[in-house]
Amino acid sequence: MTRTDQHWMAHALSLALRGVGRTATNPSVGCVIVRDGIVLGRGRTGHNGRPHAERIALDDAAQRWGADRIQGATAYVTLEPCAHTGKTPPCTEALIASGIARVVAPLSDPDQRVSGKGFAMLARAGIQVDTGEGKTGTRDILRGYLSRIERNRPFLTLKLASTLDGQIATSNGESRWITGGLARNDVHLMRARSDAILVGVGSVLADDPSLDIRLSGLEGIRPARVVADTRLQTPLMSRLASTIADQPLILLTSEDVDKNRIKAFEDLGAQVLQLPTAQGSVSIAEGMTKLADLGIGSLLCEGGGRLAASLIRDALVDELVWYSAGATMGDGGAASIYNFGIEALKDMPRFKQITSERLGNDIKSVWRP
């Protein structure tokens, strides 16, 4: 790969990033078509997953420069082009028909309908296929999609916002706001890049959240809201229940919960997933498998402390994002992570820091196991 390849793949990755959280069950892919150092066309996967990035880029190039100019060009695509017929024809066929001479893509699509088949079709048609460039960036952008396909569970990000001493609320439950506006806006951006947002029923009962997105220009993005609610205590008049028509609600509850209560939520339009229980709570691990079956690849957990503890205890956290405010409260408040039975230092789950940045007077740090 040349520096030029790196440049154009970075361009394609930037397009893919813009679609994260907006392409439903399909991956957010970016595509840039280049000839003689000139961008002929570009595109990213459309809202709800269609059209695909390659089709948009080819149409863009044909409209701007004419179809003949595409012949001999290079297509930089952030994932192997699809090779199967679904709701749209295969992108490999469109690339072949266009006269593209070379395709550069970071990695193969793990979907068994595609895996390796797209590259093979292109090669058989005489198109040069180069892979590898941009692999790390692509895996990060597509981590939700890849997790769902490869592990049959969403990529789970645990978000915590606390004082310096790890408290998320005062002794009387006051929690708005511990962090400042920049940090809160950053959380809304994280919501917009997630397929679903997970909270425990304790947070629902304490705060009656809406879990919507309140950033200018992103209001139309509506990730599903998921509540871990063993006894189905979520109020039928809560904000989550009253806004199901605008933003989906999924309830994770036990197998022996009242059937009439389930029907009441289903009549409102909620999805109720009944799960086995462990240690008195629904099995989030089982729930994540069911969420993956629904097409959810990226899951953002926003607490509270009991749910955070169970996720860390069960090694379900793929990424921990911690917003730390420049304030202290003392141990009389509510802990960001409840006790989950650690008695020896050697048994502590450990994380390595990936990034750290300042947002106003708050510090955002990103950690992975």
DRENZA-481443 format. One line per 8 residues: number of its first residue (from 1); for each residue x, y, z of C-alpha. Coordinates in steps of 0.2 Angstrom, whole numbers, plus 5000, padded with zeros to 4 digits. Example, Ala and Ser with C-alpha at 12.3 -4.5 7.8 and 13.67 -1.06 7.14 Angstrom:
2
1> 5062,4978,5039; 5068,4995,5036 $
This chain:
369
1> 5000,5000,5000; 5006,5018,4996; 5004,5034,5005; 4991,5038,4992; 4981,5022,4997; 4982,5027,5015; 4975,5044,5011; 4960,5039,5002 $
9> 4956,5025,5014; 4956,5037,5028; 4944,5047,5018; 4933,5032,5016; 4934,5028,5034; 4928,5046,5038; 4913,5043,5028; 4909,5027,5036 $
17> 4910,5035,5053; 4897,5047,5049; 4884,5033,5047; 4887,5024,5063; 4871,5022,5072; 4860,5026,5057; 4862,5010,5046; 4851,4998,5056 $
25> 4857,4980,5055; 4869,4984,5040; 4887,4990,5043; 4891,5008,5040; 4903,5007,5025; 4912,5021,5016; 4917,5021,4998; 4928,5033,4988 $
33> 4931,5031,4969; 4947,5039,4963; 4955,5041,4946; 4971,5050,4942; 4971,5058,4960; 4953,5065,4957; 4938,5060,4968; 4925,5054,4955 $
41> 4912,5049,4968; 4909,5045,4986; 4896,5038,4997; 4892,5030,5013; 4878,5017,5018; 4861,5025,5018; 4850,5027,5033; 4842,5010,5038 $
49> 4856,5001,5028; 4851,5005,5010; 4857,5010,4997; 4875,5003,5000; 4890,5014,5000; 4897,5007,4983; 4881,5010,4974; 4879,5028,4980 $
57> 4898,5031,4976; 4896,5024,4958; 4880,5034,4955; 4888,5050,4962; 4903,5047,4950; 4892,5044,4935; 4882,5059,4938; 4897,5070,4940 $
65> 4909,5064,4927; 4899,5051,4916; 4900,5032,4917; 4915,5031,4905; 4926,5040,4917; 4924,5027,4930; 4933,5014,4919; 4950,5011,4926 $
73> 4947,5019,4943; 4951,5013,4960; 4937,5010,4973; 4942,5012,4991; 4929,5003,5002; 4929,5000,5021; 4922,4983,5020; 4922,4969,5007 $
81> 4908,4972,4994; 4893,4961,4996; 4891,4946,4985; 4873,4941,4988; 4856,4946,4982; 4846,4953,4997; 4834,4968,4995; 4847,4975,4983 $
89> 4858,4967,4970; 4876,4963,4975; 4888,4978,4975; 4902,4967,4967; 4891,4966,4951; 4889,4984,4951; 4908,4987,4953; 4912,4974,4939 $
97> 4899,4982,4927; 4906,5000,4930; 4924,4995,4924; 4933,4998,4940; 4951,4992,4939; 4955,4990,4957; 4947,4988,4974; 4955,4992,4990 $
105> 4947,4986,5006; 4953,4983,5024; 4945,4967,5028; 4933,4953,5023; 4915,4954,5029; 4912,4940,5042; 4894,4938,5036; 4894,4920,5029 $
113> 4884,4926,5014; 4899,4937,5009; 4914,4931,5018; 4928,4930,5004; 4915,4928,4990; 4915,4947,4986; 4934,4948,4984; 4934,4931,4974 $
121> 4920,4938,4962; 4930,4954,4959; 4946,4944,4956; 4938,4932,4944; 4932,4948,4934; 4950,4954,4932; 4949,4967,4946; 4964,4970,4956 $
129> 4960,4967,4975; 4971,4974,4989; 4967,4971,5007; 4973,4977,5024; 4975,4996,5023; 4964,5004,5037; 4960,4987,5045; 4962,4994,5063 $
137> 4951,5009,5060; 4938,4999,5051; 4936,4986,5065; 4934,5001,5077; 4920,5009,5067; 4912,4992,5063; 4914,4985,5081; 4896,4983,5084 $
145> 4892,4975,5068; 4907,4963,5069; 4903,4959,5087; 4885,4954,5082; 4891,4943,5068; 4907,4936,5076; 4901,4934,5094; 4882,4934,5093 $
153> 4882,4948,5106; 4883,4967,5105; 4899,4977,5108; 4895,4984,5126; 4901,5001,5131; 4898,5005,5150; 4897,5024,5152; 4899,5031,5170 $
161> 4899,5049,5175; 4904,5052,5193; 4913,5064,5206; 4932,5061,5209; 4927,5049,5223; 4916,5039,5212; 4899,5045,5217; 4884,5047,5205 $
169> 4871,5054,5216; 4869,5062,5234; 4862,5053,5248; 4844,5059,5244; 4846,5054,5226; 4850,5071,5217; 4861,5067,5202; 4858,5082,5189 $
177> 4871,5087,5185; 4887,5080,5191; 4896,5083,5175; 4896,5099,5164; 4888,5103,5147; 4902,5097,5136; 4902,5080,5144; 4884,5078,5143 $
185> 4884,5083,5124; 4897,5070,5122; 4886,5057,5129; 4872,5061,5117; 4885,5059,5103; 4888,5041,5110; 4870,5038,5110; 4868,5043,5092 $
193> 4882,5030,5088; 4874,5016,5097; 4860,5004,5091; 4853,5004,5109; 4854,5011,5126; 4854,5000,5142; 4849,5005,5159; 4843,4996,5175 $
201> 4825,4998,5182; 4832,5007,5197; 4838,5022,5185; 4820,5022,5177; 4811,5023,5194; 4823,5036,5201; 4825,5048,5186; 4811,5043,5173 $
209> 4823,5046,5159; 4818,5048,5141; 4835,5042,5134; 4833,5052,5118; 4846,5062,5108; 4846,5081,5111; 4860,5087,5100; 4856,5099,5085 $
217> 4855,5089,5069; 4854,5072,5077; 4837,5072,5084; 4830,5060,5071; 4842,5046,5077; 4832,5035,5089; 4842,5021,5096; 4831,5007,5105 $
225> 4830,5009,5124; 4833,4993,5134; 4828,4991,5152; 4835,4977,5163; 4819,4975,5174; 4818,4958,5183; 4800,4961,5190; 4794,4972,5176 $
233> 4793,4987,5188; 4794,5000,5174; 4779,5012,5175; 4767,5011,5161; 4766,5030,5162; 4785,5033,5162; 4793,5043,5148; 4800,5027,5141 $
241> 4783,5019,5139; 4774,5034,5133; 4786,5037,5119; 4787,5020,5111; 4779,5026,5095; 4794,5037,5092; 4808,5027,5100; 4808,5008,5103 $
249> 4808,5000,5120; 4814,4983,5125; 4811,4976,5142; 4822,4962,5149; 4812,4953,5162; 4811,4936,5171; 4802,4921,5165; 4789,4921,5179 $
257> 4783,4939,5178; 4765,4943,5178; 4758,4939,5160; 4745,4953,5161; 4759,4966,5164; 4768,4959,5149; 4753,4961,5138; 4750,4979,5144 $
265> 4768,4983,5138; 4766,4974,5122; 4750,4983,5118; 4759,4999,5120; 4772,4992,5107; 4786,4987,5118; 4796,4971,5115; 4797,4960,5131 $
273> 4811,4947,5132; 4809,4935,5146; 4826,4928,5152; 4832,4916,5166; 4838,4924,5182; 4854,4923,5191; 4858,4930,5208; 4840,4938,5208 $
281> 4842,4947,5192; 4839,4943,5174; 4854,4936,5165; 4861,4950,5155; 4872,4938,5145; 4857,4929,5139; 4849,4946,5135; 4863,4951,5125 $
289> 4861,4936,5114; 4843,4940,5111; 4847,4958,5107; 4860,4952,5094; 4846,4942,5086; 4836,4958,5085; 4850,4966,5075; 4858,4976,5089 $
297> 4876,4977,5088; 4882,4992,5098; 4875,4993,5116; 4878,5008,5127; 4875,5005,5146; 4871,5021,5156; 4869,5013,5173; 4866,5013,5187 $
305> 4878,5006,5200; 4870,4989,5202; 4869,4985,5184; 4887,4992,5181; 4893,4980,5194; 4885,4965,5187; 4892,4969,5169; 4909,4971,5176 $
313> 4908,4955,5187; 4902,4945,5172; 4915,4951,5160; 4902,4959,5148; 4910,4976,5147; 4920,4978,5131; 4924,4997,5134; 4922,5008,5149 $
321> 4920,5027,5146; 4922,5037,5162; 4918,5055,5164; 4926,5062,5180; 4920,5078,5187; 4931,5090,5197; 4921,5088,5213; 4919,5077,5228 $
329> 4905,5071,5238; 4911,5058,5251; 4905,5040,5254; 4887,5045,5259; 4881,5046,5241; 4877,5033,5228; 4892,5023,5221; 4895,5022,5203 $
337> 4898,5004,5204; 4890,4993,5218; 4900,4980,5228; 4901,4964,5218; 4911,4953,5230; 4930,4957,5227; 4939,4952,5242; 4957,4951,5235 $
345> 4967,4963,5224; 4971,4949,5212; 4953,4947,5208; 4950,4965,5203; 4945,4966,5185; 4958,4977,5177; 4957,4989,5162; 4970,4998,5151 $
353> 4968,5016,5147; 4965,5020,5128; 4963,5038,5128; 4960,5053,5140; 4954,5070,5136; 4947,5086,5145; 4929,5092,5142; 4927,5108,5151 $
361> 4931,5104,5169; 4928,5086,5167; 4940,5072,5161; 4934,5058,5149; 4944,5043,5149; 4942,5027,5139; 4947,5010,5145; 4946,4992,5139 $
369> 4949,4976,5148 $
